[in-house]
Amino acid sequence: MKKVFDTEILSNVEVAEKIFRLEVFEPELSVISKPGQFVAVKISDEFTLRRPFGIASAKNGIIKIFYRVIGRGTEVLSKKKVGEKLNVLGALGKGFDTEIYGKILLVGGGMGLAPLLSAAEKIENVDVLIGGKNKSEAIFWYKEFRPAVKNFFVTTDDGSLGRKGFVTDLLPSVLETEDYSAVFTCGPEIMMRQVAFEAMARNLICEVSFERRMACGLGACLSCSIDTSQGRKKVCKDGPVFNASEVFF
């Protein structure tokens, strides 16, 4: 179910270097949103196309998203003030399977952790493997996930917190020491490919959430299409979440 909402901005703050947490109030969108779905935001009349952002949280009428300032659009978004209206289309796409039985490991790198947070809030038995650039970035993600997960595993690019390196360096030992039934992952595709390989080698269900540029967010323009075992699929409509066995070979 998707609708257009004129939401009210509740907060828009920088939580790490160039990373912002945006919260808007829209009770109906909060109710219909499912973990792994996303919204398409109209930043201003200056931009023709909406920008897609994964829903990081949807509860108590509040929708939370995270974004990194990397261009003109996100720079303009970072200047939005509390009380301003923000036009949002959602909830879009296919999310994670929250009915899987057993313990689930969430594996995220960088901004890929955002949609995984929404899964953590809806699934009781989850751990998270966090990958960040540095201590500052990893700590803010830790604080966001802390109320919803049981165990944390952390890597940083510079070794300032947790293990130095990438999540894929720590993943094999985590999978060996804990009893998981599934792995959900989001982040760079090269990271997700290795995560999927490690999970499926152990006969674990693995769901991957793609981050792609989307011109429409509705499946009309085909700009986000990917190859799968079932033919060409649209990330915005058929995903962004797919079973890894469909997309990684």
C-alpha positions as CSV (number, residue, x, y, z in Angstrom):
1,M,0.0,0.0,0.0
2,K,1.4,3.4,-1.0
3,K,0.2,6.9,-0.6
4,V,1.5,10.5,-0.8
5,F,1.8,12.2,2.6
6,D,2.6,15.8,3.5
7,T,4.5,15.0,6.7
8,E,5.8,17.3,9.4
9,I,9.5,17.3,10.2
10,L,10.1,16.5,13.9
11,S,13.9,16.5,13.8
12,N,16.7,16.7,11.3
13,V,20.1,16.4,13.0
14,E,23.6,15.4,12.1
15,V,24.5,12.3,14.1
16,A,27.9,11.6,12.6
17,E,30.1,13.2,10.0
18,K,27.7,14.1,7.1
19,I,25.1,11.6,8.4
20,F,21.7,12.9,9.3
21,R,18.8,11.4,11.2
22,L,15.4,12.7,9.9
23,E,12.1,12.1,11.7
24,V,8.7,13.0,10.4
25,F,5.3,12.5,11.8
26,E,2.7,10.5,9.8
27,P,0.7,7.9,11.8
28,E,-0.8,6.2,8.7
29,L,2.5,5.7,7.1
30,S,3.9,4.4,10.3
31,V,1.2,1.8,10.4
32,I,1.4,0.6,6.8
33,S,5.3,0.5,6.7
34,K,7.1,-2.9,6.8
35,P,10.7,-3.6,7.6
36,G,12.9,-3.2,4.5
37,Q,10.5,-0.9,2.6
38,F,11.5,2.7,1.6
39,V,10.0,6.1,1.0
40,A,10.5,8.5,-2.0
41,V,11.0,12.0,-0.8
42,K,10.3,15.2,-2.7
43,I,13.1,17.4,-1.4
44,S,11.9,20.7,-3.1
45,D,10.6,22.1,-6.4
46,E,14.2,22.5,-7.4
47,F,14.4,18.8,-8.1
48,T,12.2,16.9,-10.6
49,L,12.8,13.4,-9.1
50,R,12.2,12.2,-5.7
51,R,15.0,10.7,-3.6
52,P,14.6,7.1,-2.1
53,F,15.5,6.5,1.5
54,G,15.1,3.2,3.4
55,I,12.7,3.3,6.4
56,A,14.9,2.9,9.5
57,S,12.0,3.0,12.0
58,A,8.2,3.2,11.9
59,K,6.5,3.3,15.2
60,N,4.3,5.6,17.3
61,G,3.4,7.6,14.3
62,I,7.0,8.5,13.6
63,I,9.0,7.6,10.5
64,K,12.8,7.7,10.8
65,I,15.3,7.8,8.0
66,F,19.0,8.3,7.8
67,Y,20.9,9.9,4.9
68,R,24.5,10.9,4.1
69,V,25.1,14.3,2.5
70,I,26.8,13.5,-0.8
71,G,25.2,15.9,-3.3
72,R,23.1,18.9,-3.9
73,G,19.8,17.1,-3.0
74,T,20.9,15.7,0.3
75,E,22.6,19.0,1.1
76,V,19.2,20.8,0.6
77,L,17.5,18.1,2.7
78,S,20.0,18.7,5.6
79,K,18.8,22.3,5.8
80,K,15.2,21.5,6.4
81,K,13.9,22.8,9.7
82,V,11.6,21.3,12.4
83,G,8.0,22.1,11.6
84,E,8.5,22.3,7.9
85,K,6.4,20.0,5.6
86,L,8.0,17.2,3.6
87,N,6.2,15.4,0.8
88,V,6.7,11.7,1.1
89,L,5.6,8.8,-1.1
90,G,5.4,5.4,0.7
91,A,5.6,2.8,1.8
92,L,7.3,1.3,-1.3
93,G,8.8,-2.0,-2.3
94,K,9.1,-5.5,-0.8
95,G,10.6,-5.8,2.6
96,F,12.2,-8.5,4.7
97,D,10.5,-11.7,5.7
98,T,9.8,-11.1,9.4
99,E,8.1,-14.6,9.9
100,I,11.3,-16.6,9.7
101,Y,11.7,-18.8,12.7
102,G,14.8,-18.7,14.8
103,K,17.6,-16.2,15.4
104,I,18.5,-13.7,12.7
105,L,21.8,-12.0,12.1
106,L,21.7,-8.5,10.6
107,V,24.8,-7.5,8.7
108,G,25.1,-3.9,7.5
109,G,27.8,-1.7,6.1
110,G,27.6,2.1,6.2
111,M,24.1,3.5,5.4
112,G,23.0,-0.1,4.6
113,L,22.4,-0.4,8.4
114,A,19.3,1.9,8.1
115,P,16.7,-0.5,6.7
116,L,18.1,-3.3,9.0
117,L,17.2,-1.2,12.0
118,S,13.5,-1.4,11.0
119,A,13.9,-5.2,10.9
120,A,15.5,-5.2,14.4
121,E,12.5,-3.4,15.8
122,K,10.0,-5.9,14.5
123,I,11.9,-9.2,15.1
124,E,12.5,-10.3,18.7
125,N,15.5,-12.6,18.3
126,V,18.2,-10.7,16.4
127,D,21.9,-9.9,16.6
128,V,23.7,-7.2,14.5
129,L,27.1,-7.0,12.8
130,I,27.9,-3.3,12.3
131,G,30.4,-2.0,9.8
132,G,31.4,1.7,10.0
133,K,34.2,4.0,8.8
134,N,35.3,4.9,12.3
135,K,34.4,4.9,16.0
136,S,32.1,7.9,15.7
137,E,30.0,6.3,13.0
138,A,29.9,2.9,14.6
139,I,28.9,4.3,18.0
140,F,25.8,6.1,16.7
141,W,24.6,3.0,15.0
142,Y,25.2,1.0,18.2
143,K,23.0,3.5,20.1
144,E,20.3,3.1,17.5
145,F,20.3,-0.7,17.6
146,R,20.9,-1.2,21.3
147,P,17.3,-1.3,22.4
148,A,16.3,-3.8,19.8
149,V,19.1,-6.5,19.5
150,K,20.7,-9.0,21.8
151,N,24.4,-9.2,20.7
152,F,26.6,-6.6,18.8
153,F,29.6,-7.3,16.7
154,V,31.5,-4.2,15.3
155,T,34.1,-3.5,12.7
156,T,35.6,-0.2,11.6
157,D,37.7,0.6,8.6
158,D,40.4,2.3,10.8
159,G,40.2,-0.1,13.8
160,S,39.1,2.7,16.1
161,L,36.3,0.5,17.5
162,G,35.9,-3.3,17.3
163,R,37.8,-5.3,14.8
164,K,39.7,-3.4,12.1
165,G,38.5,-4.3,8.6
166,F,35.2,-5.1,7.0
167,V,32.1,-7.0,8.3
168,T,33.0,-9.8,5.9
169,D,36.3,-10.3,7.8
170,L,34.4,-10.9,11.1
171,L,31.4,-12.7,9.7
172,P,32.7,-16.3,9.4
173,S,33.6,-16.4,13.1
174,V,30.3,-14.9,14.1
175,L,28.4,-17.5,12.1
176,E,30.4,-20.3,13.6
177,T,29.9,-19.2,17.2
178,E,26.2,-18.4,17.1
179,D,23.2,-20.5,16.0
180,Y,21.4,-18.5,13.3
181,S,18.6,-19.5,11.0
182,A,18.9,-16.5,8.6
183,V,21.0,-13.5,7.6
184,F,19.6,-10.2,6.5
185,T,22.1,-7.8,4.8
186,C,22.3,-4.4,3.2
187,G,25.2,-2.3,2.0
188,P,27.7,-2.3,-0.9
189,E,27.0,-5.1,-3.4
190,I,30.5,-6.5,-3.1
191,M,29.9,-6.8,0.7
192,M,26.5,-8.4,0.3
193,R,27.8,-10.9,-2.2
194,Q,30.4,-12.2,0.3
195,V,27.8,-12.2,3.1
196,A,25.5,-14.3,0.9
197,F,28.3,-16.7,0.1
198,E,29.1,-17.2,3.7
199,A,25.4,-17.6,4.7
200,M,24.4,-20.0,1.9
201,A,27.5,-22.1,2.4
202,R,26.1,-22.9,5.9
203,N,22.6,-23.5,4.5
204,L,21.2,-20.3,6.0
205,I,18.4,-18.2,4.5
206,C,19.9,-15.0,3.3
207,E,18.0,-11.9,2.2
208,V,19.7,-9.0,0.6
209,S,18.5,-5.4,0.3
210,F,19.8,-3.5,-2.8
211,E,20.6,0.1,-2.8
212,R,20.1,1.5,-6.3
213,R,19.4,4.8,-7.9
214,M,15.7,5.0,-8.6
215,A,14.1,7.6,-10.9
216,C,10.5,6.9,-10.1
217,G,10.3,4.3,-7.3
218,L,7.2,2.8,-8.8
219,G,8.7,0.3,-11.4
220,A,7.8,2.5,-14.4
221,C,11.2,3.7,-15.6
222,L,13.2,0.5,-15.4
223,S,16.3,2.4,-14.2
224,C,16.9,0.1,-11.2
225,S,16.4,-3.3,-13.0
226,I,18.7,-6.2,-12.1
227,D,19.3,-9.7,-13.4
228,T,17.9,-12.5,-11.3
229,S,17.3,-16.3,-11.8
230,Q,13.7,-15.3,-12.6
231,G,14.7,-12.8,-15.3
232,R,15.0,-9.0,-15.0
233,K,13.5,-7.6,-11.8
234,K,12.9,-4.0,-10.6
235,V,14.6,-3.2,-7.3
236,C,12.0,-0.5,-6.4
237,K,9.0,-2.8,-7.0
238,D,10.1,-6.4,-6.8
239,G,12.6,-5.6,-4.1
240,P,14.6,-3.9,-2.7
241,V,14.8,-7.1,-0.7
242,F,15.5,-10.4,-2.5
243,N,16.4,-13.9,-1.5
244,A,20.2,-14.1,-2.2
245,S,19.7,-17.3,-4.1
246,E,17.9,-15.4,-6.8
247,V,20.6,-12.8,-7.4
248,F,24.0,-14.2,-6.4
249,F,25.3,-17.3,-8.2
